[in-house]
């Protein structure tokens, strides 16, 4: 008589040690967890791992993964340009990102920046037109966050517009405008695109020298997408000759070794933290862990909620003042400008920030 033998396979996970709110939850899922700084995760570290949970600082490619046991990667981020998706497909490694996880956090960031432009730079928001370049989860959340301020919003997203026309995406009802119209009419241009280097709509250095020379106004430029969407040298030149009146930069080329010249030239410069509200972080961690559970057919036996604001927090009755109480990006900017070498430390030890009280 044959006796059925059940083999229990232990699961090992390597995770970025800066992913918040993850440790107790992941201990319920995995048998072994190794936490490491994202930039330091090596091929030796992942050789016997079944899964990785990473952020943008871990480049997941052949050099890291070839010969490893990794079957699944969850990145607790919206963007996934740090994943070599071509190699992952070739190697049979599944992956998931977290679309929309911190979109409302970026919306909060841009809204607060607009309020500061109004208070400190004299911008009259009801007389202002903002162009949003990229209208995915984040661009849509930014639109929803800034519309109540009375600004006119113009939307540009050629790949999404094309997919909607071809029935590849549900029709959103958005009134998409060509980039040339935004460059002509907008007082603020805010970038929320993924980073792509090929295809019909590449975004690498989308805001380059040609772009800046074609601007009809001298707008404020905001980049909270990917650093390489904006050409650093071209933006510096545009700021110096007045083709751009102010810049607000959250994402930079060559992070964390960012351009000091640009940092000290911009109005607000933050260390890639636009999406760093505790609400957005909790969403990202929850979605990444759910993806791991789904792939390995495990019960999602965890709950992740952001911590409450301190009891001494005293909310203002004025909505705009309250918005800046909850998040004032000048504070992050001041810390980064005081010591740019602390870029990664500022991200890794970010203070509590909530989107609502």
CORCORTA-V448124 format. One line per field, one symbol per residue. phi: phi as a letter, one per 30 degrees, with the letter a starting at -180 (. if undefined). psi: psi as a letter, one per 40 degrees, with the letter a starting at -180 (. if undefined). burial: + if it has 16 or more other ideal C-beta (glycine too) atoms within 10 Angstrom, else -. A space follows every 50 residues. Layout:
BEGIN
phi=???
psi=???
burial=???
END
This chain:
BEGIN
phi=.dcdcccccdccbcbddcddhcddddddccdbbccbeedcdceddcecdd bbbbbddcdcbeedceidcdcbbccdbddbddcddddddddicdbbcbei ecddddedededdddddddccidcddcccccccjbdededddeddceddj ddcccbaeddedddddidbdddidcdbdeeddddccdbbbcbcdcbcbid bdcdheccededdcddccddccbbcbeddcdedddeddddcidbdbbbbc cbdiedddddededcddbbbdhbeccdddddddddddddddddddchcdd cabbbddddedddcddddddddedddacddddddddddaddcedddddbd ddbcdbd
psi=hhhhhhhhhihhhhiheehifddddddedidhhhhihdeehidddedeid iihiaeehhgadddeheieheihhhfidifeehgddddddefhiiiaghe dfddddddddddddddddddeehhdeeihhhhhhfadddddddddddeee ihhhhhgddddddddeeeiihdeigiiiddddddeidhhhhfiihieaae giehfdgaddddeehdagihhhhfcidedhhdddddddddeedhdiihhd hiifiegihddddedidhhiffedefiddddddddddddddddddefihg gihhiiiiiidehghiehddddddddhhedddddddddgdeeddddddfh ihhidi.
burial=----------++++++-+++++--++--++--+-++-+--+----+--++ ++++++++-++--++--+-+++++++++++++++--++--+-+-++++-+ ++++++++++++++++++----+-+--++++++++++++++++-++--+- +-+++++-+++--+---------+-++-+--++--+++++++++++---- --+-++++--++--+-++++++++++++++++-+++-++---++++++++ +++-++-++--++-+++++++++++++++++++++++++++++-++---- -+-+-+--+----------+--++-+++++-++-+++--+--++-++--+ --+++--
END
